[in-house]
Amino acid sequence: MNSTKSLGEELSRVCLETATRENATYADFRLVNTISEVVGIINENPASEELNDLGAGMRVLYKDSGWGFADTDEVNPENIRDTTGKALALARGATKIGSKVSFVKEPVHVEDWVSPKKKDPLEVSTDTKYGLLQDATGRMKEEGIVARRGQIFSTRIEKYFANSEGSKIFQDLTQTGASLIVAAKGPSGIQRRSIQQYVLGGYELLDELDLPGQAPTLTKEALALTQAEGCPEGKSDVILSADQVGLQVHESCGHPIELDRVLGYEANFAGRSFLTPDQLGKLQYGSKHVNIVMDATLTHGHGLGTFAYDDEGVQAQRKYAVKNGKFVGYLMSRGTASHVGENRSNGCMRADTYKLPIIRMTNVSLEPGDWDYNELIEDTRDGILMDTNYGWSIDQKRYNFQFNCEKGYRIKNGSLGEMIRGPGYSGITPEFWNACDAVGNQKSWVLWGTPNCGKGQPQQVMGTGHGAAPSRFRNIRTFGAS
């Protein structure tokens, strides 16, 4: 038997028996074991970092009106009993100022689930990873190149969850990621080109990415950008690359549909939302071409937001946030679902390690459309193609935003023209998505991984997934980033 699972079974009994004996309305227990490795090279300098983090978190609901949470990295029965007592004390205290808690039902689940992988990234030697990165960054050595960086990320997360309702769930998730960045210096200053991808899966990702094969192209483009003209300022039709569309979904749809932000329970990191409950089912968030799903199921893909159960023991689901342009759904928890008339959570509570779970994005994805990528370019008479994010800014309610990209191309009469550097665009979220008149098809659709989404205070860093294809937006304000 897996050691994390067997330890979880033992310690969860201690937690739940303690909570039941003290008349808790509800309790749950999570034991989380995280093992990770980051291998990197900056220019010729190698570096690596390893982490093994094991701990347990306990939530307790008392008299249907007070929540308490406590966690510990001392995972023995006596300390689990004491830590559960701390959670109980906090819950009792919360009843004095709280009101009745709404906590929707969830079926009992008993299951073991292991995420698919072909090659365990943690069993691949550090030397092999260094060799791959040295090969890739070595191919970036050119006159004018001032920085070269490559990284490989390997993570295994084992979770055991049990609650007082009878659910007992063990999950074993493997995640792999990689990135490559090159910077060049020339007449326009320093310009950058990069690629990155992160998945729920194994080291086979590195075979698919072929970092050494992509390195020369990235280098050539970075050097060309130092000679390229800046982006024109004004209004233009814009085609965004698939990875840029993925980030646009993350920032202007994923975060504002987090129901804790909407209800005011969370406000950190540009933390509120313009998507208030009175707009649910009414707001025309985007055009008819815009269909955005919240999908944690494996059927959707091997994303960083893919799992079998969330950290409340709710089964992974597929729900629409935007359907034919209409705003129709939130990312929810068992404690918030009833606030928008739902009788079941859609499974979006997750925690960084064994901390307090909060509402997080799963895979929030723009569904593919009908357009072949080449046809999309050919159908655009006058516009700008923007590729790969460089930076962004967005307001507290996720309403006004601006993004800038690493590179762009002028589109003239259906053909790609000269390269442009630092292309940027800005807009108001619903106006921008209503300007979408074409979405790329399944051939160009990719489920991108975002490994570093920050939320909460203290901050929790979480991985999310965003499926997207190249998409066109009409009459968008553009500008050149410095």
RADA-V657063 format. One record per helix or strand of 2 or more residues. SS is the DSSP state (hx for helix, st for strand). FROM is the first residue (numbers start at 1). TO is the last residue. If there is no record, write none. Layout:
ss:SS from:FROM to:TO
ss:SS from:FROM to:TO
This chain:
ss:hx from:3 to:21
ss:st from:26 to:42
ss:st from:45 to:62
ss:st from:66 to:72
ss:hx from:77 to:95
ss:st from:110 to:114
ss:hx from:121 to:123
ss:hx from:126 to:138
ss:st from:145 to:163
ss:st from:168 to:186
ss:st from:189 to:200
ss:hx from:204 to:209
ss:hx from:211 to:225
ss:st from:229 to:230
ss:st from:234 to:240
ss:hx from:242 to:254
ss:hx from:259 to:263
ss:hx from:277 to:279
ss:st from:292 to:295
ss:st from:318 to:323
ss:st from:326 to:327
ss:hx from:337 to:340
ss:st from:349 to:350
ss:st from:358 to:359
ss:st from:363 to:366
ss:hx from:373 to:378
ss:st from:382 to:394
ss:st from:400 to:412
ss:st from:415 to:421
ss:st from:423 to:428
ss:hx from:429 to:434
ss:st from:436 to:440
ss:hx from:442 to:444
ss:st from:446 to:455
ss:st from:460 to:468
ss:st from:471 to:480
